[in-house]
Amino acid sequence: MRQGAISLVFRPNGADTGQARADEHAGKPVRTVGRQVDGGGRVEIVLSDGARVQAYGHEVVLG
């Protein structure tokens, strides 16, 4: 990683039972964040391992 680069990590809200995503993705580095927000207020993110999940903005944090 280059100096001064920002790294993001996925920290899902464990209280959100309305989604079928697994907590196994918690703490994984985020590769990309989508631009389009869905009807539920989430964006698609791609994690370092290639997994794609829907996430709220507050679930993508500096890491």
N, C-alpha and C positions, 0 to 999 in steps of 0.2 A: 504494500500500500504506500502511496506517495505521501510525503510529509504534508500536513495540512488538510488531507482529505477527510471528509465526513463519513463515518460509518454508522449505519442504521441496523437496529436489531428488532425482531418481531417479538413483542410481549403481549400475547393475547389476554383478553379479559376473561378469566375463568368463570365469571358469573354469566357470561353470554351463552345460554343453552340453546338459543335459536339457530345456531349454525352447526353444520355437520363437520367442521374442521377439527382436527385432532390437536391436543395440547403437545403432541410430540414435536411440533414445530417451534415451540416456545424457546426463545433465546437464540434462534438461528439468525445469521447475518442476512440482511435484505440486499438483493442485487439490484432490483428495479421497483419503482412505484408507479402504478398507472396514473393516468391523468383524469380518467372518467370516473365520476362517482355514481354508484348505482342508486336505486330507489330507497335503499336502506341506509345510505350515508357511508357506504364502504367503497374502497378502491381495491383493485387487484394488485397484489404484490408478488414478486418472484423472489424466492429465497435462494441462498447460495447453492443449495442442492438441486435447484430446478423446480421445486414444488411451487405451485401457484395457489394462493389462498386469498380470500377476501378479508380485508382488515379495516378497522376504523382508524382514523388519523392518530388517535391517542395510543394506538397499539404499536405504532412504529416509532421507536425512540432512539436517541443517540446511544451508541454502544461503543 
